[in-house]
Amino acid sequence: MTTALTRLEHDLLGDYEVAHEAYYGVHTARAVANFAITGTPISSHPELVVALACVKLAAARANRRLGLLNAEHCDAIVAACEEIRAGELHDHFVVDVIQGGAGTSTNMNANEVVANRGLELLGHQRGDYRHLHPLEHVNLGQSTNDVYPTAVKIGLQFAVHRLRVAMAALVTAFADKAVEFGGHLKMGRTQLQDAVPMTLGQEFGSYAVMVGEDADRLGEAVTLISEINLGGTAIGTGLNAPRGYAEAVCEELCAVTDLSLVTASNLVEATQDVGAFVQLSGVLKRTAVKLSKICNDLRLLSSGPRAGFGEINLPAVQAGSSIMPGKVNPVIPEVVNQVAFEVVGNDIAISMAAEGGQLQLNAFEPIIAHSLFESLAHLTAACDTLRTRCVVGITANVAHMRAAVEHSIGLVTALNPHIGYEAATRLAADALNSNSDIASLVLDRGLLTPSELESILRPDNLTGCVHAFGDS
């Protein structure tokens, strides 16, 4: 029965009314009713929706190659999937990101949207599954248990690529600042205590290396999520998938996605093992932790502006207080810190979900997928925001840093090889107690000649950089 507002569809539980304009069907509609959890639909992860369309498209072409699907059905499925890949129909992927059933509702949602759009392209009404069926045709030779993890892995590769692009741009921003600040001498610190001199350029250069290292680690993690179990169907035995299907669908999927995918050598293992997701989550956590550490440094180095470290100035992007006029807060590093905390929490959820799997399937892949896509999206946005709203606009307080170096007792470390540890220790204590600078005490006590002291305290000797002391 069909009305102006709904159409009647049927499943094993009986009849169910579906919104007439919906491209999804009965299975999706029941899932929407069952999983009113977060209010966040799977369309919030566009990479996953596109990846699902890639899988359905590749499966249709593989089934056509094997003589299991006629040309008309194949063409309709492919055309519908191409529209989804182009960004259309995403608002009809409505199942909640957190759902029971190991992703079955997500797979059903994809099957129904593809089928109903395919029906339209063939000149039929949505829901008239006699002509193109979500399960008989769109899902032919497949199971949620091989479709869903395969689509997740493909979508994650798309998302990782975007994150790595954002990280590369952030690396460049830090590297540019390292060059800009190359001649600015400052005190390095360990355990928040004065250590030895360095340049601000060295400090920012280290941030570039830290972010770049993790971009490389993400590239390595992608290799692990390039192994798919498509063709394994329910538990990896390949039941209901014809001979040659796994090889054919993998070839088609590689062509569709332009990714280097491989079929797992043991599909039973691959269907139940989510270790690759755990590995990727661990790398994302590592990335988040290091980004957070860098942001902690930026907040500390810019603290003040007069009663703190005050070595750098972060761009002022908004007023900082409703009660303290003139106050500006380091809000960009702070928001990146919070993204990092979220990613660490997501990693814990992923670890628990991975451990909670039982026997031949992990039922908790939806929360694993949601957490990974969320971490990737938020880290990508965080890197872009940190770069454009903070790093590129950072300036240095050169005179303040130079004065701190000249007054720091940390300079005695450079004198240690020339006057001995005991003498250097006494010198440091006396300088601290008298609030004197090291250089003046050395010359007053005749421990070194002015030329010897000048040579020892040259910036290239202190930091390994070839800039004259005091250069700005």
Buried (B, 14 or more C-beta within 10 A) or exposed (E): EBEEEBBEBEEEEEEBBBEBEBBBBBBBBBBBEBBEEEEEBBBBBBBBBBBBBBBBBBBBBBBBBBEBBEEEBBBBBBBBBEBBBEEEBBEBBBBBBBBBBBBBBBBBBBBBBBBBBBBBBBEBEBBBBEBBBBBEBBBBBBBBBBBBBBBBBBBBBBBBBBBBBBBBBBBBBBBBBBEBBBBBBBBBBEEEEBBBBBBBBBBBBBBBEBBBBBBEBBEEBBEBBBBBBBBBBBBBEBEEBBEEBBEBBBBBBBEBBEBEBEBBEEBBBBBBBBEBBBBBBBBBBBBBBBBBBBBBBBBBBBBEBEEEBBBBBBBEBEEBEEEEEEEBBBBBBEBBBBBBEBBBBBBEBBBEBBEEBEEBBBBBBBBBBBBBBBBBBBBBBBBBBBBBBBBBBBEBBBEBBBEBBBBBBBBBBBBBEBBEEEBBEBBBEBBEEEEBBBBEBBBEEEBBEEEBBEEBBBBEEBBEBEBEBEBE
